[in-house]
Amino acid sequence: MNSDSIAPVSFTAYETDFESFARTLGESFTRYGFAVISDHRLDQARIDAALNSAKAFFALPDAAKRAYVVGQGGQRGYTPFGVETAKGEAHHDLKEFWHMGRDLPAGHPYAGVMPPNVWPDEVPDFHADVAWLYGALDAMGQKVLEALAVYLDLERSFFEPTVNDGNSVLRLLHYPPTTGEGPHIRAAAHEDINVITLLLGAEEAGLEVLRRDGSWLAINPPPGALVCNIGDMLQRLTNHRLPSTTHRVVNPAPERRGVARYSTPFFLHFNPDYEISTLAACVDAAHPDRYPEPITADGYLQQRLREIKLL
């Protein structure tokens, strides 16, 4: 790694040299709050199918899309252009999106905070395509957490019971073509709320990460690579040993202003009743506990959704 790029970590080492994979991945997260994972083995044809279904939905008339605005907080279905606003920002982001959450069996104890999914009738393959992508990224996220557990000197399976029924959300994002510069940008500077985020579709320029010196680092992953970052919940759990780094999506260069941007971030969450209490291994005399009062994952999520005007 150098100061001008985030070197990809090959997922092949997950099976061939797990200790090295965990160390290299953890070091990238510790330095940047971000990592790039290549050779992830997710089926590109199925990724493309999910993206094509998303594009077909976003191409529908506005009235048809708005029929899928449901519930509170944008947890499921469609959130229109011009709604989400980054914490502390006066101007909304230039994006619209769709949310899919975890499908729960009837009578599940989390049903009160994890509503059922909705599906657009106008795109026949949307349900199957998007549900596959949700499952694939959920499984990949748990593998990333295995590596982070080992990096933190925890049991490899530490995170499994904390996220097995997590309130995780797949977001299908559409940033329409832009007409010029600000004051609105595609996604204003922010940190993610959740545990970790896994992002496909970052090849189109725009994603930038804030360095510690205050400058911005453009993320330009190899085609098909997975970009992953730490969210505020994991930062809190690890007492900032793993940082949740500020990032943004800037408007494109003039020659790309007519090109839409699509991406599919998967926001992996803890189980709603998981208590985020600082890991003892991440507290010492030089690093006192920043969060002596624990909070449940759902309590934290509700706080943050209010801050970004989704509640």
C-alpha positions, 0 to 999 in steps of 0.5 A: 500500500502507498499513500495514493491507493488502497491495494486490493486484497485477494480473496483467494487467501481466505482459503489458502492463507487465512491468517495472512488474509486477516492481517492484510485486510485488518491493516487496510481497515486500520489505516483507511477504514476501507479495503478493496477485495479482489477475486471474490468469486461472486457470480458476475453474471448474477451481479449483472442481472441484479443491476439490470433489474435495478436499472429497469426499476429506476427507468419506470415513471416517477408515479410507478416508483412512488407506489413503492414508498412504504413504511418509515425510515426508507427501510424497505422499497423505494426512497425518491430522489431528493430525500436523504440528506447527510448528517449536518448537511443542508442540501439533499443528495443527488440519488434515489434508491431501493432497499431490501432487508432480511426476509424473516419467518412468520412470528420472528421476534425481530418482526417488529423492527424488520418489516417485510419486503415489497417487490415491484410488479413491473420488473418480473425478475427483480425479486429473484435477482435482488434477493440473490445479491442480498444473500451473496453479499450477506455471506461475504460480509460474514467472511469479512467479519471472520477475518476481522475477528481474528485480526482483533484476537477474538474467536474466528466465529465471534461475530456470527451470533451477533449478525446471523439475523442482523437488520442488514439492508441491500441498497440499490442506488441510482445517481442520475446524470448531473448538470453541473457543480453543487451545491448538491452532490451525489452523496455528501460526506458521511460515515456509514451507520452499520457494522461493515458495508460491502459495495459493488459498482464503484468502478464509475469514478466519484467515491472518495475517502477522507485521509487523516491529513484532510485530503481526499483519496479517490477509490478506483478499484479493479473491475468487479472488485468489492469495496468494503468499509467499517461502519460506526457500529463497529468503530464504536465496538472496537473503541475506534481501533477500526475507524469509520472513515468519512467518504463521499460520492462527488459529481462527475467530471464534465465529460461524464456528467451525462452518465448515470452511476449505479451501485449496490452497497450492502449495509451489514448490521448487528441483530437489533437487540445486540448490545454494542459494548466496547470490547475489553481488548480494545481498551487500555491506559492509552485508549480509554473507553470512549463509550462507557454506556452501551446501546442496542444496535436498534437504538443506535440505528434509530438515533442515526436515521433521525439525523439523516432525515429518514425518520 
